[in-house]
Amino acid sequence: MLQSKLIYFRKIGFAVWLSLFFLSAPSGADNPVRNLCLYDGYSNRELVRYTLDESHKFSLSFIHSATLTPVMDIYEVRSSGIHQIAEVFETHSAGLPSFAGDVGTIKWRQQDGKFILEMDRQFTRIQVRVQREYLNSLHLGELVIILADLKAKVLGIEMCENEGK
């Protein structure tokens, strides 16, 4: 229990660092739909929707199951879709980018003990397998949503219009 709380607080510090670093950066977004909808991944029932701020960015974070270290995926919503623009992590492991030629890779760097992979990967919909013990979270500016609280084992995340899907 203590270890999970330490990981949680370490993760929050990581998220704050990233939000200051990436989410405050100027956006290259081109007037996109500004709503992000979360769906139950099995029934496709809309669970909740959020309006993005003027940065048009959000991030997803989780604790990596093998390394037990935080990972943050940073996205920008554009008219062409959802673009993953960065992945930040502490330790290489299965499921994480591990070479310079990985799909959509733009640039690798290390900063403050973190690996930062700048990229451009486009998605129409992001599917997230949610497990409470890995603290899957959605970050919208200062707002942090613990995805397990939505009570879905799989979530679909996509852009949506103002009224319904």
Contacts in CASP RR format, 6 or more apart in sequence:
PFRMAT RR
TARGET T0000
AUTHOR 0000-0000-0000
METHOD contacts of the structure
MODEL  1
MLQSKLIYFRKIGFAVWLSLFFLSAPSGADNPVRNLCLYDGYSNRELVRY
TLDESHKFSLSFIHSATLTPVMDIYEVRSSGIHQIAEVFETHSAGLPSFA
GDVGTIKWRQQDGKFILEMDRQFTRIQVRVQREYLNSLHLGELVIILADL
KAKVLGIEMCENEGK
4 133 0 8 1.000
7 63 0 8 1.000
7 68 0 8 1.000
7 70 0 8 1.000
7 135 0 8 1.000
8 135 0 8 1.000
10 70 0 8 1.000
11 61 0 8 1.000
11 63 0 8 1.000
11 70 0 8 1.000
11 135 0 8 1.000
11 137 0 8 1.000
12 144 0 8 1.000
14 61 0 8 1.000
14 70 0 8 1.000
14 72 0 8 1.000
14 88 0 8 1.000
15 59 0 8 1.000
15 61 0 8 1.000
15 70 0 8 1.000
15 72 0 8 1.000
15 137 0 8 1.000
15 139 0 8 1.000
15 144 0 8 1.000
17 112 0 8 1.000
18 59 0 8 1.000
18 61 0 8 1.000
18 72 0 8 1.000
18 74 0 8 1.000
18 88 0 8 1.000
18 139 0 8 1.000
19 59 0 8 1.000
19 139 0 8 1.000
19 141 0 8 1.000
19 142 0 8 1.000
22 57 0 8 1.000
22 59 0 8 1.000
22 74 0 8 1.000
22 85 0 8 1.000
22 86 0 8 1.000
22 88 0 8 1.000
23 55 0 8 1.000
23 57 0 8 1.000
23 59 0 8 1.000
23 74 0 8 1.000
23 139 0 8 1.000
23 141 0 8 1.000
24 55 0 8 1.000
25 55 0 8 1.000
27 54 0 8 1.000
27 55 0 8 1.000
27 56 0 8 1.000
27 57 0 8 1.000
27 76 0 8 1.000
28 56 0 8 1.000
28 76 0 8 1.000
28 78 0 8 1.000
29 55 0 8 1.000
29 56 0 8 1.000
29 57 0 8 1.000
29 76 0 8 1.000
29 77 0 8 1.000
29 78 0 8 1.000
30 78 0 8 1.000
30 79 0 8 1.000
30 80 0 8 1.000
31 79 0 8 1.000
32 56 0 8 1.000
32 77 0 8 1.000
32 78 0 8 1.000
32 79 0 8 1.000
32 81 0 8 1.000
32 159 0 8 1.000
33 77 0 8 1.000
33 79 0 8 1.000
33 159 0 8 1.000
33 160 0 8 1.000
33 161 0 8 1.000
34 51 0 8 1.000
34 52 0 8 1.000
34 56 0 8 1.000
34 77 0 8 1.000
35 49 0 8 1.000
35 50 0 8 1.000
35 51 0 8 1.000
35 52 0 8 1.000
35 159 0 8 1.000
35 160 0 8 1.000
35 161 0 8 1.000
35 162 0 8 1.000
36 49 0 8 1.000
36 50 0 8 1.000
36 51 0 8 1.000
36 52 0 8 1.000
36 58 0 8 1.000
36 77 0 8 1.000
36 140 0 8 1.000
36 157 0 8 1.000
36 158 0 8 1.000
36 159 0 8 1.000
36 160 0 8 1.000
37 46 0 8 1.000
37 48 0 8 1.000
37 49 0 8 1.000
37 157 0 8 1.000
37 158 0 8 1.000
37 159 0 8 1.000
37 160 0 8 1.000
37 164 0 8 1.000
37 165 0 8 1.000
38 46 0 8 1.000
38 47 0 8 1.000
38 48 0 8 1.000
38 49 0 8 1.000
38 50 0 8 1.000
38 138 0 8 1.000
38 147 0 8 1.000
38 150 0 8 1.000
38 155 0 8 1.000
38 156 0 8 1.000
38 157 0 8 1.000
39 45 0 8 1.000
39 46 0 8 1.000
39 47 0 8 1.000
39 155 0 8 1.000
39 156 0 8 1.000
39 157 0 8 1.000
39 158 0 8 1.000
39 165 0 8 1.000
40 47 0 8 1.000
40 152 0 8 1.000
40 154 0 8 1.000
40 155 0 8 1.000
40 156 0 8 1.000
41 127 0 8 1.000
41 152 0 8 1.000
41 154 0 8 1.000
41 155 0 8 1.000
41 156 0 8 1.000
42 152 0 8 1.000
42 153 0 8 1.000
42 154 0 8 1.000
46 160 0 8 1.000
46 164 0 8 1.000
46 165 0 8 1.000
47 150 0 8 1.000
47 152 0 8 1.000
47 155 0 8 1.000
48 150 0 8 1.000
49 160 0 8 1.000
49 164 0 8 1.000
50 58 0 8 1.000
50 138 0 8 1.000
50 140 0 8 1.000
50 143 0 8 1.000
50 145 0 8 1.000
52 58 0 8 1.000
52 77 0 8 1.000
52 140 0 8 1.000
53 140 0 8 1.000
53 141 0 8 1.000
55 76 0 8 1.000
55 141 0 8 1.000
56 76 0 8 1.000
56 77 0 8 1.000
56 78 0 8 1.000
57 74 0 8 1.000
57 75 0 8 1.000
57 76 0 8 1.000
57 77 0 8 1.000
57 85 0 8 1.000
57 141 0 8 1.000
58 74 0 8 1.000
58 75 0 8 1.000
58 77 0 8 1.000
58 138 0 8 1.000
58 139 0 8 1.000
58 140 0 8 1.000
58 141 0 8 1.000
59 72 0 8 1.000
59 73 0 8 1.000
59 74 0 8 1.000
59 75 0 8 1.000
59 138 0 8 1.000
59 139 0 8 1.000
60 72 0 8 1.000
60 73 0 8 1.000
60 75 0 8 1.000
60 126 0 8 1.000
60 128 0 8 1.000
60 136 0 8 1.000
60 137 0 8 1.000
60 138 0 8 1.000
60 139 0 8 1.000
60 157 0 8 1.000
61 70 0 8 1.000
61 71 0 8 1.000
61 72 0 8 1.000
61 73 0 8 1.000
61 135 0 8 1.000
61 136 0 8 1.000
61 137 0 8 1.000
61 139 0 8 1.000
62 70 0 8 1.000
62 71 0 8 1.000
62 134 0 8 1.000
62 135 0 8 1.000
62 136 0 8 1.000
62 137 0 8 1.000
63 69 0 8 1.000
63 70 0 8 1.000
63 71 0 8 1.000
63 133 0 8 1.000
63 134 0 8 1.000
63 135 0 8 1.000
64 70 0 8 1.000
64 71 0 8 1.000
64 89 0 8 1.000
64 91 0 8 1.000
64 93 0 8 1.000
64 96 0 8 1.000
64 134 0 8 1.000
65 134 0 8 1.000
66 93 0 8 1.000
66 94 0 8 1.000
67 90 0 8 1.000
67 91 0 8 1.000
67 93 0 8 1.000
69 89 0 8 1.000
69 90 0 8 1.000
69 91 0 8 1.000
70 89 0 8 1.000
70 90 0 8 1.000
71 87 0 8 1.000
71 88 0 8 1.000
71 89 0 8 1.000
71 96 0 8 1.000
72 86 0 8 1.000
72 87 0 8 1.000
72 88 0 8 1.000
72 89 0 8 1.000
72 139 0 8 1.000
73 84 0 8 1.000
73 86 0 8 1.000
73 87 0 8 1.000
74 84 0 8 1.000
74 85 0 8 1.000
74 86 0 8 1.000
74 87 0 8 1.000
74 88 0 8 1.000
75 82 0 8 1.000
75 83 0 8 1.000
75 84 0 8 1.000
75 85 0 8 1.000
75 126 0 8 1.000
76 82 0 8 1.000
76 83 0 8 1.000
76 85 0 8 1.000
77 83 0 8 1.000
77 159 0 8 1.000
80 122 0 8 1.000
81 122 0 8 1.000
81 123 0 8 1.000
81 124 0 8 1.000
81 159 0 8 1.000
82 122 0 8 1.000
82 123 0 8 1.000
82 124 0 8 1.000
82 125 0 8 1.000
82 126 0 8 1.000
82 157 0 8 1.000
82 158 0 8 1.000
82 159 0 8 1.000
83 120 0 8 1.000
83 121 0 8 1.000
83 122 0 8 1.000
83 123 0 8 1.000
84 119 0 8 1.000
84 120 0 8 1.000
84 121 0 8 1.000
84 122 0 8 1.000
84 123 0 8 1.000
85 118 0 8 1.000
85 119 0 8 1.000
85 120 0 8 1.000
86 116 0 8 1.000
86 117 0 8 1.000
86 118 0 8 1.000
86 119 0 8 1.000
87 96 0 8 1.000
87 97 0 8 1.000
87 116 0 8 1.000
87 117 0 8 1.000
87 119 0 8 1.000
88 114 0 8 1.000
88 115 0 8 1.000
88 116 0 8 1.000
88 117 0 8 1.000
89 96 0 8 1.000
89 114 0 8 1.000
89 115 0 8 1.000
90 113 0 8 1.000
90 114 0 8 1.000
90 115 0 8 1.000
92 98 0 8 1.000
92 115 0 8 1.000
97 105 0 8 1.000
97 117 0 8 1.000
97 119 0 8 1.000
100 108 0 8 1.000
102 117 0 8 1.000
102 119 0 8 1.000
103 119 0 8 1.000
103 121 0 8 1.000
104 119 0 8 1.000
104 120 0 8 1.000
104 121 0 8 1.000
105 117 0 8 1.000
105 118 0 8 1.000
105 119 0 8 1.000
106 118 0 8 1.000
106 119 0 8 1.000
106 120 0 8 1.000
107 117 0 8 1.000
107 118 0 8 1.000
108 115 0 8 1.000
108 116 0 8 1.000
108 117 0 8 1.000
108 118 0 8 1.000
109 115 0 8 1.000
109 116 0 8 1.000
109 118 0 8 1.000
110 116 0 8 1.000
124 158 0 8 1.000
125 156 0 8 1.000
125 157 0 8 1.000
125 158 0 8 1.000
126 156 0 8 1.000
126 157 0 8 1.000
126 158 0 8 1.000
127 154 0 8 1.000
127 155 0 8 1.000
127 156 0 8 1.000
127 157 0 8 1.000
128 136 0 8 1.000
128 147 0 8 1.000
128 154 0 8 1.000
128 155 0 8 1.000
128 156 0 8 1.000
128 157 0 8 1.000
129 153 0 8 1.000
129 154 0 8 1.000
130 136 0 8 1.000
130 147 0 8 1.000
130 148 0 8 1.000
130 150 0 8 1.000
130 152 0 8 1.000
130 153 0 8 1.000
130 154 0 8 1.000
130 155 0 8 1.000
131 148 0 8 1.000
132 146 0 8 1.000
132 148 0 8 1.000
135 146 0 8 1.000
136 146 0 8 1.000
136 147 0 8 1.000
136 148 0 8 1.000
137 144 0 8 1.000
137 145 0 8 1.000
137 146 0 8 1.000
137 147 0 8 1.000
138 144 0 8 1.000
138 145 0 8 1.000
138 147 0 8 1.000
138 157 0 8 1.000
139 145 0 8 1.000
147 155 0 8 1.000
END
